[in-house]
Amino acid sequence: MKLVTNISEKELRDIKRLIGEAFVTNELFHEFGGIAERRTLVMRYMRAYVDYVYESRALYSTNNGMGYIGLQYSEDATVISQIKMLFRLFTSLPFKRLRKLLGHIRQIANENKRYATKPHIDVLMVAVSKSAQGKGYATQLISFAKRMAGQKQVPLLVDTDMKLYADMYQHLGFKLYNTKKATNGVTRYNLVWKPAKLSK
């Protein structure tokens, strides 16, 4: 595993494409239309999001570049990076559709206050190349995240809008502690993993 840093624009574009493709089927974006219809908008959205994760020095990859994970320690989060991401989103997606999506995101955001008010690590996203899925890369990425949380002795938080992924995280040792549904039907699953010393 390695921190993704000091790469070329082409390398970053390739990473954005890989991660974007992994999110096209995400339930969060279903209001953009069917898979084919939503692809362009999701790819634009994820380009802005990956820029945010990369510029926050929170993007990590497997050594062969088949899997990526965003991991942000709460004490390192900056408002400036988030503002830049929002600017990119509003300049690359249709205003009305983005405003509607962000409105639904707000309905299911901030449900992790039980843990997020104290130092923690957020799993910003997990993505595995389509050609490498089912080969254990997601487990490898999550194991790396657990080690990081263990070193800092803080909870590891993950939010997902896909029940399939919520089930996967629970299989990997996470605890589901909250769910909330937005008016567009999307359900947010909040999960946590704690190092052994914090679980006592």
C-alpha positions in Angstrom: 0.0 0.0 0.0 1.2 3.5 -0.7 0.1 7.1 -0.5 -0.7 8.5 -4.0 1.3 11.7 -4.4 3.4 13.5 -7.0 1.9 11.8 -10.0 1.4 13.2 -13.5 -1.9 14.6 -14.7 -2.3 11.6 -17.0 -1.8 9.2 -14.1 -4.4 11.1 -12.0 -6.8 11.1 -14.9 -6.5 7.3 -15.2 -7.2 7.0 -11.4 -10.2 9.2 -11.7 -11.5 7.0 -14.6 -11.0 3.8 -12.6 -12.7 5.2 -9.5 -15.5 6.8 -11.4 -16.3 3.6 -13.2 -16.5 1.9 -9.8 -19.2 4.4 -8.6 -21.4 4.5 -11.7 -23.8 1.9 -10.2 -23.8 3.5 -6.7 -27.3 3.9 -5.4 -26.5 7.5 -4.5 -26.6 8.5 -8.1 -29.8 6.7 -9.2 -31.7 9.9 -9.7 -29.3 10.8 -12.5 -31.0 8.1 -14.5 -30.2 4.6 -15.7 -26.6 3.3 -15.8 -25.9 4.5 -19.3 -27.7 7.8 -18.8 -25.9 8.7 -15.5 -22.4 7.6 -16.5 -21.2 11.0 -17.7 -22.5 12.9 -14.7 -21.2 10.4 -12.2 -17.7 10.5 -13.9 -17.7 14.3 -13.6 -18.8 14.1 -10.0 -16.1 11.6 -9.1 -13.4 13.5 -10.9 -14.1 16.4 -8.5 -14.2 14.1 -5.5 -11.0 12.3 -6.4 -9.3 15.7 -6.8 -10.4 16.5 -3.3 -9.1 13.3 -1.8 -5.8 13.5 -3.7 -5.2 17.1 -2.8 -6.0 16.3 0.9 -3.2 13.7 0.8 -5.7 11.1 1.7 -5.6 8.8 -1.4 -3.9 5.5 -1.0 -3.5 2.6 -3.5 -2.4 -1.0 -3.7 1.1 -1.4 -5.0 -0.2 -2.5 -8.4 -2.8 0.3 -8.7 -5.8 -2.0 -8.9 -7.4 -0.7 -5.7 -7.8 2.8 -4.1 -9.0 4.0 -0.7 -9.5 7.5 0.7 -8.5 7.8 4.4 -8.7 11.1 6.2 -7.8 11.6 9.8 -10.4 14.0 11.2 -7.7 16.3 12.7 -6.2 16.8 9.2 -9.5 17.7 7.4 -9.5 21.3 5.9 -12.5 23.4 4.9 -10.6 24.9 1.9 -10.3 21.5 0.2 -14.0 21.0 0.6 -14.8 24.4 -0.8 -12.6 23.7 -3.8 -14.5 20.4 -4.4 -17.9 22.2 -4.3 -16.7 24.8 -6.8 -15.6 22.0 -9.2 -18.9 20.3 -8.8 -20.9 23.4 -9.5 -18.8 24.2 -12.6 -19.0 20.7 -14.1 -22.5 19.4 -13.4 -25.9 20.9 -14.3 -26.9 23.2 -11.4 -30.4 21.9 -10.8 -29.5 18.3 -10.8 -26.5 18.8 -8.5 -28.6 21.0 -6.1 -31.2 18.2 -5.9 -28.5 15.5 -5.3 -26.8 17.6 -2.6 -30.2 18.2 -1.0 -30.7 14.5 -0.6 -27.1 14.0 0.6 -27.8 16.6 3.3 -30.8 14.6 4.5 -28.6 11.5 5.3 -25.4 13.3 6.2 -24.1 13.9 9.8 -25.7 10.7 11.1 -22.3 9.6 12.4 -22.1 12.3 15.2 -21.8 9.5 17.8 -18.2 9.1 16.7 -17.4 12.0 14.4 -17.3 14.6 17.1 -14.1 13.0 18.4 -10.8 12.1 16.6 -11.4 9.4 14.0 -10.5 8.3 10.5 -13.1 8.5 7.7 -13.1 6.0 4.9 -13.8 8.5 2.1 -14.2 5.9 -0.6 -13.1 2.5 -1.7 -12.7 1.5 -5.4 -11.3 -1.6 -7.1 -10.7 -1.8 -10.9 -13.5 -3.9 -12.5 -10.8 -6.2 -13.9 -9.6 -7.0 -10.4 -12.8 -7.3 -8.4 -13.4 -10.5 -6.5 -9.6 -10.9 -5.9 -9.4 -9.7 -2.3 -8.3 -6.1 -3.0 -11.2 -4.6 -1.0 -10.2 -6.7 2.0 -6.6 -5.5 1.5 -7.6 -1.9 1.4 -9.8 -2.2 4.5 -7.1 -4.1 6.4 -4.7 -1.2 5.7 -7.3 1.3 7.0 -7.7 -0.8 10.2 -3.9 -0.7 10.7 -3.9 3.1 10.4 -6.8 3.4 12.9 -5.0 1.0 15.2 -1.8 3.1 15.1 -3.8 6.2 16.0 -6.1 4.3 18.4 -9.2 6.0 16.9 -12.5 4.6 15.4 -12.6 3.9 11.7 -15.9 5.3 10.2 -17.5 4.4 6.8 -20.7 5.5 5.3 -22.2 3.7 2.3 -25.4 4.0 0.3 -25.3 0.4 -0.9 -26.6 -2.5 1.3 -24.3 -4.9 -0.5 -21.3 -2.9 0.7 -22.8 -2.4 4.2 -23.0 -6.2 4.4 -19.4 -6.5 3.2 -18.1 -4.1 5.8 -19.9 -6.0 8.5 -18.3 -9.2 7.3 -15.0 -7.4 7.6 -15.6 -6.6 11.3 -17.5 -3.3 11.2 -20.6 -2.6 13.3 -23.6 -1.1 11.7 -24.9 1.5 14.2 -27.3 3.7 12.1 -29.3 3.8 9.0 -31.3 6.7 7.5 -33.3 7.0 4.3 -33.5 10.2 2.1 -36.7 11.2 0.4 -35.4 9.9 -2.9 -35.2 6.4 -1.4 -31.5 6.2 -0.9 -30.5 4.6 2.5 -27.3 5.7 4.2 -25.6 3.0 6.3 -23.2 4.2 9.0 -20.6 1.7 10.2 -17.7 1.8 12.6 -14.7 -0.4 13.4 -12.7 0.1 16.6 -9.2 -1.0 17.6 -9.3 -3.6 20.3 -8.3 -1.2 23.1 -11.3 1.1 22.3 -13.7 -1.8 22.1 -13.3 -2.7 25.8 
